[in-house]
Amino acid sequence: MGFYVSGHPLRVLSKTLQNVVTHTSADLRDESETIQDRNIRVAGLVNDIRHITTKKGDSMAILQVED
């Protein structure tokens, strides 16, 4: 687990994001069945990207996002 000496980079956008974001990462974990097949909006910093190829040959990316 990391930490920021000068505060979280998204703090300056927190008021704006409150009007846009519908779910947090905790919500995704806790409500995974109820939000399935629904449109949601999240915001965060992308910490890691893994590009993979699916069994069908399609490109796909798996992101690690911090909110």
Phi and psi in degrees as a GROMACS rama.xvg file:
@    title "Ramachandran Plot"
@    xaxis  label "Phi"
@    yaxis  label "Psi"
@TYPE xy
-102.072  173.282  GLY-2
-147.183  160.301  PHE-3
-109.005  128.217  TYR-4
-68.4955  -38.2901  VAL-5
-100.483  14.0914  SER-6
99.289  162.023  GLY-7
-67.8135  134.66  HIS-8
-59.1732  -25.1628  PRO-9
-87.5251  -3.43828  LEU-10
-57.1775  -40.1611  ARG-11
-65.8159  -18.6985  VAL-12
-102.629  4.60613  LEU-13
-57.7075  -42.2601  SER-14
-66.1248  -41.2587  LYS-15
-65.351  -44.2541  THR-16
-65.9259  -30.0254  LEU-17
-59.5101  -30.2228  GLN-18
-85.0396  -8.80535  ASN-19
-114.531  -43.6705  VAL-20
-73.3915  134.119  VAL-21
-101.582  -22.4771  THR-22
-146.904  152.74  HIS-23
-102.139  173.285  THR-24
-63.454  -33.3483  SER-25
-64.4489  -38.8664  ALA-26
-61.8738  -40.5629  ASP-27
-61.3391  -39.2828  LEU-28
-70.6699  -46.7927  ARG-29
-77.2491  -28.2411  ASP-30
-116.159  26.7391  GLU-31
-56.2825  -35.747  SER-32
-77.3704  -35.0669  GLU-33
-79.4358  -21.4165  THR-34
-99.5767  0.42071  ILE-35
-60.5201  136.073  GLN-36
67.541  20.9695  ASP-37
-116.461  153.208  ARG-38
-82.1695  131.15  ASN-39
-134.426  163.922  ILE-40
-128.026  129.896  ARG-41
-126.508  160.124  VAL-42
-136.961  144.813  ALA-43
178.853  -177.138  GLY-44
-100.451  131.709  LEU-45
-80.177  116.26  VAL-46
-91.7903  -28.4268  ASN-47
-156.244  143.799  ASP-48
-129.986  128.875  ILE-49
-118.434  120.512  ARG-50
-92.5872  129.461  HIS-51
-134.076  166.614  ILE-52
-114.136  127.917  THR-53
-73.9254  171.166  THR-54
-60.6296  -27.9641  LYS-55
-81.7959  -5.90271  LYS-56
93.0357  5.41193  GLY-57
-80.7258  148.376  ASP-58
-80.5697  143.984  SER-59
-149.026  150.24  MET-60
-123.416  140.693  ALA-61
-113.357  122.456  ILE-62
-108.275  143.85  LEU-63
-106.22  118.142  GLN-64
-119.224  136.263  VAL-65
-109.977  125.833  GLU-66
